[in-house]
Amino acid sequence: MFKIQEIREIIKLVDSSSIDEFVYEVDGAKVKLKKNGVVVTETVAPKKQETAPVVQQTAPVAPAAPAKVEEAPAAPAAAPASNDPSLHKIVSPMVGTFYAAPNPDSPAYVKVGDKVDDETIVCIVEAMKLFNEIEAEVKGEIVEVLVKDGDLVEYGQPLFLVKAE
């Protein structure tokens, strides 16, 4: 099975390249990415049971530009900060549900004004009953939280704005 960081790196590489489709298979696990077909598929074949069915997970992927357009009406006061090119955007690596805290009784991982480094966990994105911890991947200060706890997020949708150090 692929680690989320490996899938993130593959997505970044495919996104920055000119290819439209990418398939990667190793040890019975397979990742298939289609840039213009808006589908990300991960297929995992069972290791020892040949008769068991193949598990397939498919999630629609929205391009980054429409996600920005969808956010603007929801937070008109945030629009000026969101357009600041000096701020780093922490984006969702997948389609899922955004959670600001590890559980409903805990405080949020981060809030506006908090200092983060590249390995600081800023939130969880839950996809298909898997809870994926999202790291800041940059050192700086949280300037704005762009989504609310429990919101559905798209691939590439900005979640946080960080003033990088």
C-alpha positions as MATLAB code, in Angstrom:
seq = 'MFKIQEIREIIKLVDSSSIDEFVYEVDGAKVKLKKNGVVVTETVAPKKQETAPVVQQTAPVAPAAPAKVEEAPAAPAAAPASNDPSLHKIVSPMVGTFYAAPNPDSPAYVKVGDKVDDETIVCIVEAMKLFNEIEAEVKGEIVEVLVKDGDLVEYGQPLFLVKAE';
ca = [
       0.000    0.000    0.000;
       1.265    3.484   -0.806;
       1.939    6.065    1.875;
       0.054    9.360    1.557;
       3.338   11.274    1.167;
       4.309    9.054   -1.785;
       0.956    9.704   -3.458;
       1.344   13.460   -2.833;
       4.749   13.458   -4.511;
       3.424   11.498   -7.502;
       0.516   13.946   -7.847;
       2.911   16.936   -7.724;
       5.191   15.398  -10.354;
       2.328   14.515  -12.710;
       0.720   17.932  -12.190;
       3.933   19.773  -13.098;
       4.597   17.603  -16.155;
       3.016   17.623  -19.590;
       1.664   14.071  -19.351;
      -2.099   13.498  -19.055;
      -2.121    9.973  -17.628;
       0.203    8.120  -15.253;
       0.107    4.535  -13.928;
       2.476    3.233  -11.231;
       2.401   -0.338   -9.922;
       4.575   -1.929   -7.256;
       4.076   -5.057   -5.102;
       0.448   -5.501   -6.187;
      -0.529   -1.882   -5.409;
      -1.387    0.373   -8.325;
      -1.917    4.154   -8.617;
      -3.491    5.576  -11.763;
      -3.702    9.352  -12.296;
      -5.489   11.123  -15.143;
      -4.874   14.851  -15.323;
      -7.687   15.798  -17.704;
      -9.914   12.831  -16.886;
     -10.252   14.087  -13.278;
      -9.887   10.643  -11.667;
      -7.402    9.364   -9.108;
      -7.567    5.608   -8.555;
      -5.647    3.451   -6.123;
      -5.974   -0.309   -6.533;
      -4.570   -2.726   -3.999;
      -4.446   -6.424   -4.801;
      -4.529   -8.851   -1.873;
      -1.116  -10.324   -1.083;
      -1.881  -13.987   -0.313;
      -5.506  -14.640   -1.210;
      -5.821  -14.961   -4.963;
      -9.615  -15.433   -4.842;
     -10.394  -12.205   -2.970;
     -11.639   -9.276   -5.063;
      -9.411   -6.301   -5.789;
     -10.173   -3.251   -3.624;
     -10.522   -0.119   -5.714;
     -10.827    3.434   -4.404;
     -11.842    6.194   -6.781;
     -12.212    9.886   -5.992;
     -13.051   12.748   -8.339;
     -10.362   15.376   -8.618;
     -11.160   19.008   -9.278;
      -8.596   21.309  -10.875;
      -7.108   23.899   -8.513;
      -8.483   26.990  -10.295;
     -12.208   26.184   -9.879;
     -11.656   25.467   -6.186;
     -10.458   29.062   -5.712;
     -13.528   30.394   -7.495;
     -15.829   28.339   -5.261;
     -14.207   29.672   -2.087;
     -14.446   33.380   -2.858;
     -18.239   33.718   -2.340;
     -18.109   31.795    0.954;
     -15.550   34.130    2.549;
     -15.660   37.602    1.008;
     -13.684   39.136    3.886;
     -10.870   36.623    3.259;
     -10.506   37.452   -0.434;
      -7.814   40.161   -0.057;
      -5.545   37.908    2.070;
      -6.214   34.916   -0.211;
      -4.922   36.870   -3.199;
      -1.653   37.865   -1.496;
       1.105   36.133   -3.521;
       3.573   36.321   -0.611;
       1.487   33.880    1.434;
       2.007   30.120    1.146;
      -1.150   28.029    0.658;
      -1.467   24.680    2.383;
      -3.721   22.725    0.025;
      -5.698   19.523    0.364;
      -3.870   16.559   -1.199;
      -7.176   14.738   -1.757;
     -10.949   14.929   -1.795;
     -12.404   14.414    1.673;
     -13.745   15.929    4.880;
     -11.679   18.575    6.696;
     -11.219   18.190   10.448;
      -9.410   20.904   12.413;
      -8.861   18.691   15.478;
      -8.053   15.010   16.132;
     -11.473   14.549   17.791;
     -14.472   16.744   18.677;
     -13.328   17.200   22.306;
      -9.788   18.337   21.415;
      -8.613   21.822   20.476;
      -7.760   22.554   16.838;
      -4.305   21.524   15.634;
      -3.580   25.151   14.649;
      -5.319   28.519   14.740;
      -4.573   31.971   13.337;
      -1.325   33.280   14.823;
       0.196   29.855   15.544;
       3.772   29.181   14.442;
       4.295   26.047   12.347;
       7.232   24.234   10.822;
       7.339   21.879    7.847;
       6.334   18.823    9.930;
       3.586   20.442   12.037;
       0.239   18.664   11.619;
      -2.329   21.327   10.736;
      -5.467   19.223   10.162;
      -6.922   15.876    9.111;
      -8.583   15.118    5.782;
     -10.771   12.023    6.019;
     -11.314   10.082    2.811;
     -13.070    6.714    2.675;
     -12.757    6.145    6.448;
      -9.006    6.871    6.354;
      -7.851    9.828    8.451;
      -4.877   11.513    6.765;
      -2.809   13.959    8.812;
      -1.834   17.011    6.735;
       1.502   18.678    7.471;
       2.280   22.370    6.969;
       5.278   21.641    4.691;
       6.499   25.214    5.338;
       7.862   27.151    8.320;
       5.909   30.245    9.263;
       2.787   31.658   10.920;
      -0.835   30.700   10.208;
      -2.502   33.833    8.806;
      -5.877   32.412    7.855;
      -7.927   29.207    8.061;
      -9.889   28.982    4.790;
     -12.284   26.128    5.613;
     -14.533   25.188    8.524;
     -14.409   22.007   10.550;
     -16.462   19.304    8.820;
     -16.388   20.975    5.369;
     -15.921   18.845    2.263;
     -12.697   19.774    0.463;
     -11.459   19.111   -3.055;
      -8.025   18.081   -4.292;
      -5.810   21.182   -4.487;
      -8.230   23.367   -2.486;
      -6.391   25.836   -0.216;
      -6.951   25.072    3.485;
      -4.629   27.526    5.224;
      -2.591   30.626    4.404;
       0.874   30.799    5.979;
       3.244   33.746    6.168;
       6.463   31.884    5.424;
       9.643   32.717    7.339;
];
